[in-house]
Amino acid sequence: MIALVQLSSTNVKSENLKIVKDLVTKAASNGAKMVFLPEAPDYIGTSGEETSELAESFDGPFFTALRNLSVQLKVWLSIGGFHRKPSPLALDQRLLNTHIILNDRGEVESSKKLTLQESQYIQPGSLAPVVVRGTPVGDLGLAICYDLRFPELASALRYKGGANVLAYPSAFSLPTGEAGHWHTLLRARAIETQCYVIAAAQDGVHHPKFTSYGHSMVIDPWGKIIAERTEPGPGILMARICHQLEEGVVERGINYTNSVRSMLPVGLSRRHDLFPLPDVGSPIPIGTEDFQFGNITLKAEQIFYRTSVSIALVNISPLVPGHVLVIPVEVVDRFGSLPDGTIADMYACVKRISEKLCEHFGATSLTISIQDGKDAGQTVPHVHVHVLPRKPGDFAMNDDIYAALQAHDKVANRKYRSNEEMAVEAKLFRSFFYDKFGQPLKN
């Protein structure tokens, strides 16, 4: 048995906590083994500044009270969208909107930060999709509200993470809820992943500028709504997700999930070779912000291609004409530490970029190389792919290119280009992918 808590959080944290404790206690007394809170159970601020001011760390009073409550009541808690302060030592001091799972001993089983829309006050997430094994509801995939609009995340939770239940704690806006988005998106995620979907929601007027839709619900892997709270305001919604499908029991459980997947084995029909993520490697406007390449600051003028997770830049000391680098936006020093999605995106960038460079320079071949780690010749501790257009005779012996790559940033007489020279080349290369207004060219 599980319970979903529906709230109408305000900016008064003490009142919110009292309501949460009362409703979780009621849910536990009704037999719930796991209780799901909506997004922002701690508070909903009236402004970005207030939202930042009210946040706390994992050892703050709100989160500590919930840990104690889970121990006292012997229940698991899904705390969806807790406003968490970053470490004082972190470079990015924006808040973390974090989905946390507490077991019945008050221990953090997992915490997930994967907000797909960043803002002035909330950091974008960087963690790969998280699935918590062995919860009272099964293998639980974690998401938060806005993530609901991205089917690729739900697919990753099921097909990569092995989830059979997805949780979307939310504070869904009233206009989009009334337009049908809430029910449609939740049912779509359940149907396409063949997972249970659990969505605890905020409801009502939080402040004059924001009203949420409510309608906390549970959907089964066939897309059927098996529980929904239609009453407005705070309250609980009880539902049952069984690990064993007992004879005579109407509720559908984990075995039912397997039967749905057997009836419609879409997982076996997926063509990852033909249908990777549709926007992998696709360019977005470069903008004017600086980026980091290890400890080196890259000016936007040196960049000629950008995606949401990768950038391509001209080389300060190219070995051959058109020698460029492709790097992840996030500073990651080793290839094995990159998420699979970033690797796919980077190499999709390499493919698109190399085609244009070969055409421009009349190259007949390519050398594509990574020096992964210090002992492989890496001098900047940030994964970077060398892309070098090749022509007959550009090196006396073809494999000399690898010795040159290893030595070229260590030789005493190495020639470095000026920022102006690099900007001119980057501007040229940009024209292969962007129009004069900086917008990506249509294929």
Secondary structure, 3 states (H helix, E strand, C coil): CEEEEEECCCCCHHHHHHHHHHHHHHHHHCCCCEEECCCCCCCCCCCHHHHHHHCECCCCHHHHHHHHHHHHHCCEEEEEEEEECCCCCCCCCCEEEEEEEECCCCCEEEEECCCCCCCCCECCCCCCCCEEEEECCEEEEECCHHHHHCHHHHHHHHHHCCCCEEECCECCEHHHHHCCHHHHHHHHHHHHHCCEEEECEEEEEEECCEEEECCCEEECCCCCEEEECCCCCCEEEEECCCCCCCCCCCCCCHHHHHHHHHHCCHHHHCCCCCCCCCCCCCCCCCCCCCEEECCEEECHHHEEEECCCEEEEECCCCCCCCCEEEEECCCCCCHHHCCHHHHHHHHHHHHHHHHHHHHHHCCCEEEEEECCCHHHCCCCCCCCEEEEEECCCCCCCCCHHHHHHHHCCCCCCCCCCCHHHHHHHHHHHHCCCECCCCCECCC
